[in-house]
Amino acid sequence: MQMITAIIQPDKLDEIGDGKIFITELKECIRIRTEQRGGQAI
């Protein structure tokens, strides 16, 4: 969760319009060029 804090803190103005962060589960990742899958594709 350190990454989330690093994203939030520099831009937080405590005002409407500061934005939102959506965190979702990544089911699968594929690098098209090499066809690598999973963590290797990231």
C-alpha positions in Angstrom: 0.0 0.0 0.0 3.0 2.3 0.0 2.5 2.9 -3.7 -1.1 4.1 -3.0 0.2 6.6 -0.4 2.9 7.8 -2.9 0.2 8.5 -5.4 -2.2 10.2 -3.0 0.0 12.5 -1.0 1.7 14.8 -3.6 -1.7 15.8 -5.2 -4.0 15.8 -2.3 -5.6 19.2 -1.9 -8.6 18.1 0.3 -10.9 19.6 -2.3 -13.7 18.2 -4.5 -12.1 17.0 -7.8 -8.9 15.6 -6.2 -9.8 12.4 -8.0 -10.2 8.7 -7.2 -8.0 5.6 -7.4 -9.7 2.3 -8.4 -7.9 -0.9 -7.4 -9.0 -4.1 -9.1 -7.7 -7.6 -9.3 -5.7 -8.3 -12.5 -6.9 -11.7 -13.8 -4.3 -12.1 -16.5 -1.6 -10.1 -18.3 -0.2 -10.9 -21.7 2.6 -9.1 -23.5 1.5 -9.3 -27.2 5.0 -9.0 -28.7 6.5 -12.0 -26.8 3.3 -13.8 -25.7 4.7 -13.8 -22.1 2.0 -14.2 -19.5 1.6 -13.4 -15.8 4.3 -11.6 -13.9 6.8 -11.9 -16.8 4.5 -9.9 -19.0 4.5 -6.9 -16.6 
